[in-house]
Amino acid sequence: MNAELAVTILCGLAIAVGVAGVIIPVLPGSMLIGASLLAWAIWGGAGPLGWIVFAVGMVFVVAGMASSAVLTGRRLKQHGVPNRSVLIGVALAVVGMFVIPVLGLFIGFALGLLLSEVQRTRDFRAALRSSGAALKATGVGILVEFGLACAAASTWIIGVWIHAVTG
């Protein structure tokens, strides 16, 4: 096995972990995809094709990260959910991850968000509505970023295929 093939295999594995990391926040996500695309462009042996794949893939990665942040932030503002509630949700998600492996991350986030909103609003029904809106906003952001991460991964796969056929 030559070095270029090893780089291609390792980059493919890292991109797969990155795509999964968009959904499972414990794993690195879009940033890992971008780093893998760069590594393949530098050491993958595809020459100019590698840099084209990197550029196109990074457009998808950056668009995914930006749209996720903008969509989620806009929805949270619309529903009046403060950053403090989200941070408490994240803190309890980390705790939940250790208490209940895998599912605890999601349960902890939802519970932390709800508890923070109950404390803030002093009304369980209003807290339930705002927490639900925050969870939907987060879900939409994750789905958009996931779709664009898959587009970046597909760009890399097409680049590897073209390099294999022409190289």
C-alpha positions in Angstrom: 0.0 0.0 0.0 1.4 3.3 -1.0 1.2 6.5 1.1 -1.4 8.2 -1.2 -3.8 5.2 -0.7 -3.2 5.3 3.0 -4.0 9.0 3.1 -7.2 8.4 1.0 -8.4 5.7 3.3 -7.6 7.7 6.5 -9.3 10.8 5.0 -12.4 8.7 4.1 -12.6 7.3 7.6 -12.2 10.8 9.1 -14.9 12.2 6.8 -17.3 9.4 7.8 -16.6 10.3 11.5 -17.2 14.0 10.7 -20.5 13.3 9.0 -21.6 11.2 12.1 -20.3 14.0 14.3 -22.8 16.4 12.9 -25.5 14.3 14.4 -23.7 13.0 17.4 -22.1 16.1 19.0 -19.5 14.1 21.0 -17.7 13.4 17.8 -16.0 16.1 15.8 -18.2 17.2 12.9 -17.8 19.6 10.0 -14.4 20.8 11.1 -13.0 17.3 10.8 -14.5 17.0 7.3 -12.8 20.3 6.3 -9.4 19.1 7.8 -9.7 15.8 6.0 -10.4 17.5 2.7 -7.4 19.6 3.2 -5.2 16.6 4.1 -6.4 14.8 1.0 -5.7 17.8 -1.2 -2.1 18.1 0.2 -1.1 14.4 0.5 -3.7 12.5 -1.5 -1.7 12.7 -4.8 -4.6 14.1 -6.8 -2.9 17.3 -7.7 -5.1 20.1 -8.9 -8.2 17.9 -8.6 -7.5 17.6 -4.9 -7.6 21.3 -4.5 -10.8 21.6 -6.5 -12.4 19.0 -4.3 -11.2 20.8 -1.2 -12.6 24.1 -2.4 -16.0 22.7 -3.4 -16.2 20.6 -0.2 -15.3 23.6 2.0 -18.1 25.6 0.4 -20.5 22.9 1.6 -18.8 22.7 5.0 -18.8 26.4 5.7 -22.4 26.8 4.3 -23.5 24.0 6.6 -21.9 25.4 9.7 -23.1 28.9 9.0 -26.7 28.0 8.1 -27.0 25.8 11.1 -25.9 28.6 13.4 -28.1 31.2 11.6 -31.2 29.1 11.4 -30.9 27.9 15.0 -30.1 31.4 16.4 -32.9 33.0 14.5 -35.5 30.5 15.8 -34.2 30.8 19.3 -34.6 34.6 19.2 -38.1 34.4 17.7 -39.2 32.3 20.7 -37.3 34.3 23.2 -35.0 31.5 24.4 -31.9 33.0 26.0 -28.4 31.6 25.5 -28.3 30.7 29.2 -31.0 28.1 28.7 -29.0 26.6 25.8 -25.8 26.5 27.8 -27.5 24.8 30.7 -28.9 22.3 28.2 -25.4 21.6 26.9 -24.1 21.2 30.4 -26.7 18.7 31.3 -26.2 17.0 28.0 -22.6 16.3 28.9 -23.7 15.0 32.3 -26.4 12.9 30.7 -23.9 11.4 28.3 -22.0 9.8 31.2 -25.1 8.8 33.1 -27.0 7.2 30.1 -24.5 6.4 27.3 -25.6 7.8 23.9 -29.2 8.7 24.7 -28.2 10.7 27.7 -26.8 13.4 25.5 -30.1 14.1 24.0 -32.1 13.6 27.2 -29.8 15.7 29.2 -30.0 18.6 26.6 -33.8 18.5 26.5 -34.1 18.3 30.3 -31.6 21.1 30.9 -33.3 23.3 28.5 -36.7 22.6 30.0 -35.5 23.1 33.6 -33.8 26.4 32.7 -36.9 27.6 30.9 -39.1 26.6 33.9 -36.9 28.6 36.2 -36.9 31.6 33.8 -40.6 31.7 32.9 -42.1 30.3 36.2 -44.7 28.7 34.0 -44.4 25.0 33.0 -46.5 25.2 29.9 -44.7 28.3 28.6 -41.4 26.6 29.3 -42.5 23.5 27.5 -43.5 25.5 24.4 -40.2 27.5 24.4 -38.1 24.3 25.0 -40.0 22.5 22.2 -39.3 25.4 19.9 -35.6 25.4 20.9 -35.4 21.6 20.3 -37.0 22.0 16.8 -34.7 24.8 15.9 -31.7 22.8 17.0 -33.0 19.8 15.0 -33.5 21.8 11.9 -30.0 23.3 12.2 -28.5 19.8 12.6 -30.4 18.5 9.6 -29.3 21.3 7.3 -25.6 20.9 8.5 -25.9 17.1 8.0 -27.2 17.5 4.5 -24.3 19.8 3.6 -21.8 17.6 5.3 -23.1 14.7 3.2 -22.7 17.0 0.1 -19.0 17.6 1.1 -18.4 13.9 1.6 -20.0 13.2 -1.8 -17.7 15.7 -3.4 -14.7 13.9 -1.9 -16.1 10.5 -3.1 -16.5 11.9 -6.6 -13.0 13.4 -6.5 -11.5 10.1 -5.4 -13.4 8.3 -8.2 -12.3 10.7 -10.8 -8.7 10.5 -9.6 -8.8 6.7 -9.6 -10.3 6.6 -13.2 -7.9 9.2 -14.7 -4.9 8.7 -12.5 
